[in-house]
Amino acid sequence: MIPELGLFSQIVGLGMAIALTLIPAWGAWRGHQASMQLGPGLAAGMTFFITLSFICLSIAFVQDDFSVALVANNSNTLLPMVYKLCAVFGNHEGSMLLWSLILCLWTLAVAIFSPSLPLVFKARVLSVMGAIAVGFLSFSLFTSNPFARLLPGIPAEGSDLNPLLQDPGMIIHPPLLYIGYAGFSVAFAFAIAALLGGRLDAAWARWSRPWTNVAWAFLSLGIMLGSWWAYYELGWGGWWFWDPVENASFMPWLAGTALIHSLAVTEKRGLFKSWTVLLAIFAFSLCLLGTFLVRSGVITSVHAFANDPERGVFILVFLAIVVGGSLTLYALRAPAVASRVTFAWVSRESLLLLNNVVFLVATLTVLFGTLFPLLMDALGGGKYSVGPPYFNAVFVPLMALLVPFMGVGPISRWKKDTPARWRSELLLPLAVAVVCALTLPLFGADYNLWVALAVLLAGWLVFGLARDCWNRVKTASDIGRGFRRLPASYWGMVTAHLGFAACIVGVVATSQYSVEHDLKMQPGDVETVAGYEFRFVEVAPVRGPNYVADEARFEVSRDGKFVARLAPQKRRYLAGGSIMTEAAIDPGLFRDLYVAMGEPIGADGAWAIRLHYKPMVRWMWLGAILMALGGFTTVADKRYRTRRAVTAPVSGAQYAG
């Protein structure tokens, strides 16, 4: 009965989504107050039934109900409970239900936490989000039913969850990504609602900005966790491979980064309205494109779930409707979104415009590299592979070009500035950054020009922020009051930019200074890597809840002093017989020591062993956390929690269609 209840709840949830799409939209069109006021209730009903559906699916996994095909194909009685819950969305059907649930939760959040929105505008926003929910719930019900039964012939035991997904990080990573993906639907819905009303102004940007920042922050955390998971779970020691599915999450992040900057300009200066609308459409469209890439089977990846062309066609049609419809609406409303405020080329606006252009070009280069092999294959041009050499060659210079302007941006003035003032403000930060670039790499390994350049760019960014912060607080009667006077949005910007600087240093340092040894070792052997001695002590059998493993035990020392014990494993999972590598890592702020097992070699007890020394690798993930924290901090700004006087008259006339 539980699966039937789940399926019934999903059907009712779809019905509520259809009602949410039609009724508030009709009310906004006809000016019918009661219909518009039904929006929050319909959003709550939709969320309730989809939540109930997801709970029912979770119960089926917990109870090992192998009459449900999804449970039989992705779980078994030996699977630990925490991974049974992970298995709920560690597959195609369950992940799409989770996507739909998170989208519903975002819709409910907008309905509850937007009391200052004009009723007609709020009705349109909820209606657009309801339409998106209709698309995803229809996809789940008609092509990916998670409650399909295996009748007759219920198996006594199920298959196994992909061993790659049997990891604590996978409990958090997919939900965070989906929260980010679905969160960009809010920015999209706000943009479409504003276009339907025929007017975009500072009020619209201020309403949309906190939701967009939260979505961007969650997506940042999701990408960070995915990189970390690949680093320690796949046993290769890398943290980013430009995999097509990695790119599928990275492209919305790049477009979203441009969007949050564009929203800031639209809110403060009434500029870039066309940019902002197009970026909102582009960011959410890339989220849908990522869903298509993962679910359609057109790519092969450890991340990909489905290989059913019908599912891919459904999502492709949905993507065409969303993108085509929104761009058509934009074309019809284009005269209404033109900005009439001017600014000088030497100004903060021009720097933010350059920021948007660079991020957009970076997004397009990643998009081209991701889709090029698919296009060539579809056109009969043969099999092509676009890998790290292409992406590194085009993406890295773009980011290096961006950083100098990021250092100038915070100290720049709106509307008009002068190069002379820039020079006077930033001469000292530049001098300090140059000194750091010349000296800091000398404290590590051999002096490296690329590391020096990274330190220069990061230092320029950090010291430029420090100078701007000092300029803002020095006029106060006391420094403490000056710091307290700075708004949360400013601290969010500072935190995010500091995180970007940390990422720059981490990426370049670990890329240039990493030491990797792949070799044959047997118990008793000692190998030195970057001054650390790795002593292979023994190999011992161990047993987990659903696997058996060979565990290699290493003792690590440096200059005769004990550093760590590391125990990588080679696991064989009992249900499916899959063989997996479990790396062992001794983490640190300035270096990681990394050991992974390969295959046994010969009859003398020797193994293929991978030893890595990874300097400052965690600065990348620390930087990503800081960037996400910056996004969350911005939302704490008090102007997003109070109704401004300018919003009062915007009841129906200003946003009426």
Sequence and secondary structure as in RCSB ss.txt:
>XXXX:A:sequence
MIPELGLFSQIVGLGMAIALTLIPAWGAWRGHQASMQLGPGLAAGMTFFITLSFICLSIAFVQDDFSVALVANNS
NTLLPMVYKLCAVFGNHEGSMLLWSLILCLWTLAVAIFSPSLPLVFKARVLSVMGAIAVGFLSFSLFTSNPFARL
LPGIPAEGSDLNPLLQDPGMIIHPPLLYIGYAGFSVAFAFAIAALLGGRLDAAWARWSRPWTNVAWAFLSLGIML
GSWWAYYELGWGGWWFWDPVENASFMPWLAGTALIHSLAVTEKRGLFKSWTVLLAIFAFSLCLLGTFLVRSGVIT
SVHAFANDPERGVFILVFLAIVVGGSLTLYALRAPAVASRVTFAWVSRESLLLLNNVVFLVATLTVLFGTLFPLL
MDALGGGKYSVGPPYFNAVFVPLMALLVPFMGVGPISRWKKDTPARWRSELLLPLAVAVVCALTLPLFGADYNLW
VALAVLLAGWLVFGLARDCWNRVKTASDIGRGFRRLPASYWGMVTAHLGFAACIVGVVATSQYSVEHDLKMQPGD
VETVAGYEFRFVEVAPVRGPNYVADEARFEVSRDGKFVARLAPQKRRYLAGGSIMTEAAIDPGLFRDLYVAMGEP
IGADGAWAIRLHYKPMVRWMWLGAILMALGGFTTVADKRYRTRRAVTAPVSGAQYAG
>XXXX:A:secstr
 HHHHHHHHHHHHHHHHHHHHHHHHHHHHHT HHHHHTHHHHHHHHHHHHHHHHHHHHHHHHTT TTBHHHHHH 
 TTS HHHHHHHHHSSHHHHHHHHHHHHHHHHHHHHHS TTS HHHHHHHHHHHHHHHHHHHHHHHHH  TT B 
 S   SS     GGG STHHHHHHHHHHHHHHHHHHHHHHHHHHHHHT   HHHHHHHHHHHHHHHHHHHHHHHH
HHHHHHHHSSS  S    HHHHHHHHHHHHHHHHHHHHHHHHHHS  HHHHHHHHHHHHHHHHHHHHHHHHSSS 
 SS     HHHHHHHHHHHHHHHHHHHHHHHHHGGGG       SSSHHHHHHHHHHHHHHHHHHHHHHHHHHHH
HHHTT       HHHHHHHHHHHHHHHHHHHHHGGG  SS   HHHHHHHHHHHHHHHHHHHHHGGGGSSS  HH
HHHHHHHHHHHHHHHHHHHHHHHTTSSSHHHHHHHS HHHHHHHHHHHHHHHHHHHHHHHHHH EEEEEEE TT 
EEEETTEEEEEEEEEEEE SSEEEEEEEEEEEETTEEEEEE  EEEEETTT  EEEE EEE  SSEEEEEEEEEE
ETTTTEEEEEEEEEETTHHHHHHHHHHHHHHHHHHT GGGSS  GGGTT SSSTT  
